[in-house]
Structure formats: C-alpha cells, structure tokens
Amino acid sequence: MTNTENATPDDEREHAALSIAPHPAAWMQRIEQHPEWPLVSRMPMRLAAAIPVTKFRVGNLLGLAVGQVIESAWSSAQDITLKTGNVQLFWSEFEVVEQRMAVRLTRLA
C-alpha cells in the first residue's frame, strides 16, 4: 500500500490547496490591493548598502582622520547588497550622480 492509498480526504484537500496556491511573486503584485496599503506605502524604511572591510580593528577606527581612504578587498565589479534591517531586497552598485553618491539597482534579491 502506498502513501497515496492511505491518504484521507483532509490530506487530499490540503495537497490540492498547496498545488493551487499562488506563486509568491503573484502576491507581491497585488499588495497594492491590501486595505491598509495607503498607510503602509507611506511608512519610512531605512536602506543600507555596505561594503565589508576586513582586518579593520578598533585601533584603525580610533586612528581615522578626515580625508583618509579606507581600502576594502571588495571588487568594483561586484554588486553590493541593499538591505532593510536583515532583509536583502536588491543587489546594487555605487555610482556618482551630480557629485553625490548614489546606488543603482542591478537585480532583485
């Protein structure tokens, strides 16, 4: 006897529900239909783009001076993660726009 022969009607309904559940991307396309979307869409969030600097110690931090350049091992060809909190949203790259630093989104996470 196989597992499908032992299946109960509840098991079959659960399996059917799982097989027709919408893809997560489909849900994301409908978030604007949520009743609280007008409020949620205006909520502030902080994005962080960071480059890891290895072998940086407290002594290095205390010795920093204005104008000093901190070197990293990060390649300029590598994308940088763009996060809110601990959630990665995008891959990005740094760019200069009108003498200001900017982040260009390169792909979704």
C-alpha positions as CSV (number, residue, x, y, z in Angstrom):
1,M,0.0,0.0,0.0
2,T,1.4,3.4,-1.0
3,N,1.1,6.7,0.9
4,T,-1.5,7.9,-1.7
5,E,-3.7,4.9,-0.9
6,N,-3.6,5.8,2.8
7,A,-4.5,9.5,2.1
8,T,-7.5,10.8,3.9
9,P,-9.9,13.4,2.3
10,D,-8.3,16.1,4.5
11,D,-4.9,15.2,3.2
12,E,-6.2,15.4,-0.4
13,R,-7.7,18.8,0.2
14,E,-4.5,20.1,1.8
15,H,-2.5,18.8,-1.1
16,A,-4.9,20.4,-3.6
17,A,-4.7,23.7,-1.7
18,L,-1.0,23.6,-1.8
19,S,-0.8,22.9,-5.5
20,I,-3.1,25.8,-6.5
21,A,-1.6,28.3,-4.1
22,P,-0.4,31.5,-5.9
23,H,3.3,32.0,-6.6
24,P,4.8,34.4,-4.1
25,A,5.6,36.9,-6.9
26,A,1.8,36.9,-7.8
27,W,1.0,38.0,-4.2
28,M,3.6,40.8,-4.4
29,Q,1.9,42.2,-7.5
30,R,-1.3,42.5,-5.5
31,I,0.0,44.2,-2.3
32,E,-1.5,47.5,-3.5
33,Q,-5.0,45.9,-3.1
34,H,-4.5,45.4,0.6
35,P,-6.9,47.7,2.6
36,E,-4.0,49.2,4.6
37,W,-1.8,49.9,1.5
38,P,-2.3,53.7,1.6
39,L,-0.9,53.7,5.1
40,V,1.8,51.0,4.7
41,S,3.1,52.6,1.4
42,R,4.0,55.8,3.3
43,M,5.9,54.1,6.1
44,P,9.5,55.1,6.2
45,M,12.2,52.5,6.0
46,R,16.0,52.7,6.1
47,L,18.0,51.1,3.4
48,A,21.6,50.1,3.9
49,A,24.3,49.4,1.2
50,A,27.5,48.3,2.8
51,I,30.9,47.1,1.7
52,P,32.7,44.8,4.1
53,V,36.1,45.9,5.3
54,T,38.2,43.0,6.6
55,K,41.1,43.3,9.0
56,F,39.7,46.6,10.4
57,R,40.3,46.9,14.1
58,V,39.3,49.3,16.9
59,G,42.8,50.9,16.7
60,N,42.2,51.6,13.0
61,L,38.9,53.3,13.8
62,L,40.5,55.4,16.5
63,G,43.3,56.4,14.1
64,L,41.0,57.7,11.4
65,A,41.5,61.2,10.1
66,V,39.4,63.5,7.8
67,G,40.2,62.7,4.2
68,Q,41.6,59.3,4.9
69,V,40.7,56.5,2.5
70,I,39.7,53.1,3.8
71,E,40.6,50.3,1.4
72,S,38.5,47.2,1.0
73,A,39.0,43.9,-0.8
74,W,35.6,44.3,-2.5
75,S,36.0,44.4,-6.3
76,S,34.3,47.4,-8.1
77,A,32.8,44.8,-10.4
78,Q,30.9,43.0,-7.5
79,D,27.4,44.0,-6.7
80,I,26.6,45.3,-3.2
81,T,23.6,44.1,-1.2
82,L,20.9,46.6,-0.4
83,K,19.0,45.7,2.8
84,T,16.4,47.0,5.1
85,G,17.2,45.5,8.5
86,N,18.3,42.0,8.0
87,V,16.3,41.5,4.8
88,Q,18.1,41.8,1.5
89,L,16.0,43.4,-1.1
90,F,18.3,44.2,-4.0
91,W,21.8,43.9,-5.5
92,S,23.2,47.2,-6.4
93,E,26.3,49.2,-7.3
94,F,27.6,52.6,-6.2
95,E,27.6,55.5,-8.6
96,V,28.2,59.2,-8.5
97,V,25.3,61.5,-9.6
98,E,25.9,65.2,-9.6
99,Q,28.7,65.0,-7.1
100,R,26.6,62.8,-4.7
101,M,26.9,59.1,-4.0
102,A,24.0,57.0,-5.4
103,V,23.1,53.4,-5.6
104,R,21.9,51.8,-8.9
105,L,19.7,48.7,-8.5
106,T,21.1,45.9,-10.6
107,R,18.8,43.0,-9.7
108,L,16.1,41.8,-7.2
109,A,17.2,39.6,-4.4
